[in-house]
Amino acid sequence: MLSETIRSLQSYIRVTAAKFRETERIGPFLATYYLEAGSPFLNYAIPDDGAVPTKDDVAALTEAFRGRGLVPRLEFLTEAVPAAEAVLVECGYSLERRVPLMICTPGQVVGQPEPAGISLVTPKTDGELRQMIRAQNVAFGETDPDQHLDPSPDQLSGETMSVMAVGETGEVVGGGVATAILDGATEIAGIGVLEGYRSRGIAAAMTEYLTREAHARGGRSVFLTPGAGQAERVYGRVGFKTAAECVHLSII
């Protein structure tokens, strides 16, 4: 039986994936399309909880993405749809990666040392948010970090929680966000630190900052999906524990 935690997290992912995107119902799949970019990471489908898709369902999904010039792709929690992966692989889909989904509930968060010479600040104005977003762009290796700096309405209103790390000279050296809380769940994302400031505990400190803020606002399940390298260990220090697996599948 699907646990309430997994059900709520998959529901959160499904609802937020549809936000600001065009959606299409294809059999047991919710396909989401980001109209402003063809990136496969912004265009993907999510199967319904417990779905057992047929080959015809998968074929229709594949055609819908290809008809838009997009890579057919899915992201979902394995525990929520245990039978889907085998059908998709049989239909030609390949595994991109398996990503642990880590959760930190109230009372689980672990305090982190304050990084020397760094202040953690909640950006509130358009200008402050742009500085934070640019630092994130640089940290993640964007080709042109000065593109796509406009904060979302949720960031400007504060519904999406944000934090930026500021050095002694006033330079913004990192940032991250926690998305708007939905049914007690929120996702921490975009934790990035400029290369010259890494390995100083800044990422862990920003994660703790956002986690405590989310808990204070009523977030019961604060979750994230760690990137490659040491990220999983960093988040583990803050109190995050692996609770599920997110699988990414696509077909060329």
N, C-alpha and C positions, 0 to 999 in steps of 0.2 A: 504493500500500500504506500502511495506517495505521501511523504511526510509534509506537514504543514509548512515547514521552513522551505523545502525545495519548491513546493507549489507557489508560495508567495514570491520567492526569488525569480522563478521562471515567469510568473505573471508580471513582475516588475520589469524584467528584461523585455518582455513582449510589448508592454504598454509604452515604455520609453523608446524602444526601437521605432515605434510607429509615429512618435512625436516629430513634427517638422518633416515628415516623409510621406510620400504617396504610398498607399497600401493596396494590396490586392489579395483576395481570398482565393486560393487554388487548392481544392480538396481539403486535406487536413493541414495545409500550410498557410501561414500568413507571410506573404512576400512584402518586403519593405524596400522602397526605392528612394534614394536621395537625389533629388532633381538637379542639384547644383554640381555634382561630381560623380564620375564613373568609377571611383575607387571601389574595389571589391569589399573593402572593410566597412564601407558605408551602405552597401547594397547586399542584403541577405534575407533569407527566409527562416522562420521559426515554426516547427511543427507543434500541433496541439499536444497537450499533456496526454500521455498514454497512447498516442496515435500509432497505428500500424499502417503506413502508407502502402498503396498498391504500386505496381510498376507504372500503371497509367497515370497515377497521381504524380509520380516523380517525373515522368515524361512531360506532362503538362507544365510542371514547375520549371523544368529545364528550358522548355520552349519559351516560356514567358520572359525569362531573363535574357535568353539569346535574342529574342525579338526586339529587345531594347538595347542590344549591343553590350550587354553586361555579362560578366562571368557568373554562371549559376553557382550559388553559394548558400550555405546554411550555418547557423550558430545556434546551439541549444545545450541545455543541461542533460547529460547522459541519463541521470537518475529520473528525470521527468519524462523522457521518451525512450525507454530502454530498447524498444524493438526497431526504431527508425534507422539507426546507423547501418545495420546489416542489409536492409533493403536498399538504401542509398548506395552502398558500396557495390552491391550486386548490379545496380543500374549504371555503374561506371564512375561514381564519385570516389574521390581520393581524400584521405585524411590529410589535412594541413597541419593540425596540431591539437594536442589535448592540453587544456589549461586548467590548473587548479583554481577553484573558486574558494576564496578565504573569507571568513566571517569573524567579526568582533562584536560581541554583544555587550550590553552595559555590565560593568563590573569585571570585564575581561581585559580592558585596556591597561597597558603597562606604561608608566611614565618614562620619558626619554630625557637624557641630559640636554641642556640647552647648548646648541652649537656656539662655540666661541666666535664673537664678533658678528653674530647673525641675529636679527630681530624677525619674528614672525608677525605679520601684519595682515589684517583682513582688508583687501582692496575694496573700495566702495564706489569711487568715481569712475567715469569712463576712462579717464587718463590712467588711473592706477591699474585698472583691469587690462588695459592695452599693454602696459609695461609687463604685467604678469604673463599675459598670453604670448608676448614676444619672447620672454625668457623661456617659456615652455617650448616654443617653436625652435629656438636655438638648441635647447637641451635635447630635443628629439631629432635634430639634424635636418630640419626643413631647409630646402634649397634656398627659398627666399623667406626668411623669418619675418619680414615686414608685411607679408600678405596675410589676409584673413585674421586681422586683429580685432574685429568688431566683437564686443562681448554680447552674449545672448541676452534677451530680455530677462530670463531667469537669473542671470548673473547680476544684472543691474539692479534688480529688485531685491537681491539677497536670498531668493528662494533656493538657488544653487549656491552652496557655500564655497567660498574661495579663500585661499591663503597664499601669500607670497613671502619669500625669504629675502630680506634686505640686508646688504652688507654695510660695513661701517661708512663707506663713501656714499651710500644711498643707492647703489646699483642693485637692481632686482636680479637675484641670482637663481631663483627657482620659484615654482608655483605648483598648485594643484587644486582640485575641486572635489566637492561631494555633491552629487546631484540632488534635486528636490526630493524630499521624503514622500514615498507613496506606500500606504498600508504598512508603515513601520520600517520600510526598507530604503536604503540609499547606497549608491555606488561611489566609492572614492576612485578617481581617475586622473590621468594627466599629471601624475607626480613626476616632475622633472627638475633637474639641478644642472647648472652650467658645469662643463667638464672640469674647470679649474677649482671647483668647490665641492667635488664629490668626495666620498669617503670621510666626511666630517659629521655624519649623523643628521644632515639637514633633511633628507628624504623621510627618515623615521620621525623626526620632530614634526614635520608638516603633516604626516599621516596621523600622528597622535592628536595634533591640533584639530584637524578636521573630524576625527572620530569622536572626540569629546564634544565638539560643537553639535555634531549630529545626534549624539546621545542626549544632549541637553534639550534638543528640539523634539525629542520623542522617537528618534530612530532606534528601533530594537535590533534590526539586522543590518549592520554596516558591513558592506562586502566589497571585495575588489578581486581582480584577476591579475596576478603579478606577471611582469614581463620576464624576459630572459635574464640570465646572469644571477646576481645575488639578491634579486628583488624579493623572492619568496622568503629568504632568511631575514631580510630587513623587516618585512611586514610581520613576520613571526615574532620578532623582538617587541613589537608594539602590542602583541596579544592576539593577532589574527591566526585563526586555525582553519585548515582545509576542511571544507564541509561538502563539497561537490566537485564535479568535473564538467567543464564546458568544452564541447567538441566543435571543431571547425572543419567543414567538408566542402569540397568544390569539384567541379568538373571542367576541363578545358574543351 
